[in-house]
Amino acid sequence: MTVSPFSDTASAANAPPPKTPRAARTAKGKNPGRSREHNRRVVLELLRRSGPLGRKALADLAQISTQAVANIIDELMNEQMLLDLGRKRTGRGMPPIQYAINPNGAITIGLEIAVGSLTAVVLDLGGNMRARELTALPDMTADVVLDLISGMVTRLRARFQAQLIGIGVVMPGPFEIEGLTGVGPTTLPDWSGVDVAALLHKRCGVSVTVDNDANAAAVGEMLFGQGHSVSEFCMLYFGAGVGMGAMIGDQPLKGAFGNAGEIGHIVVVPDGLPCQCGQKGCLERYVSLHALSEWMTKDGVTPDSAALLQLHAAQDPRLRAWLDRAAPHLSWMIGLLENIFDPQTVILGGKMPLPVLDDLISRLAIPTSVANRRDRLLARVQSGQTGEESAALGAAALPFFNAITPQLHQNEDQAIV
Ligand SMILES: [Zn+2]
């Protein structure tokens, strides 16, 4: 059975109309066929954002010739990436054939490598989770884990006929930092210098993208979730710690070394609780799953997410006290992010159970910022994808992002395929 992991997930054939008009932001094609790969991405992007369209409408929106669109559609139909929905009567004359993205046209595999466990999911082009596997990792040696992954990929791949576009991997960040060491209970020991993308590519034979959980979650929200029709947003991701992925003009903000958005180690309480990074009073000592688990640990027993849900449903006073303590720190950080990034919205997601996250959101009192505007179309803060698989789902969105969205900030002739 198909599960829809991303909220607001729908196949392109029945996707809701975009909430905000964004024609002005849509990438344009290039008209001689010098950049066919770019034009192909533009067509896929238009169909993903707008739902079913005909050739003429696609050509007009992409600003490329109808013939170029026809060629791209033929190519995509051959690859089974598109569905022919037949003719739709709109007015006089022969109605145009409508095309939509085929959810079954391609799959990706998303992997979350965490200390002690590996989660793998298969995601289709419609944003539906098609398979899921969870394995314990008693031996965290890189070679052992990568061998195990390649076996898992072979097994999962054999279950689907659709082409495997690529593999996405999320691992705990920050990557290759000195000074800000330790970075908490989730760092993978002895993986420093291991080129996971290259080693996995060699073992599995498809392209591999590696990123941190917050960036991957932002890409997932942009392609299949709350960010569906939003091009500028901040994604706050609750793993064990808390990180931020920012989408700026439809592109994830990476930073020079892939560590942009590492907000968990920004000090929010001077001289506050000591953190494993060596500082005192970091955000994630107050607002993270790790902080919550620590706060809720009683008689040496740490509640798991099912237990947290029960405690929340029972209005446990200790849990409520934690929410009351966490909310002001998170509010302050969100106000800061609004002033820095001027996002359309801030999306909160990750492994924090959804009712707890929604409760936390309801307690926020965000300070005045540039986000105070009368003409807002979206709430300042909203919840996105949550659950145990959210990191792996974000990972699975990474290869789709590389394959189907226009790479606006790159030399288009050298776009990553
Ligand atoms: Zn810290």
Residues whose N, C-alpha, C, O or C-beta is under 5 A from the ligand:
A	BS01	ZN	G264 H265 C275 C277 Q279 C282
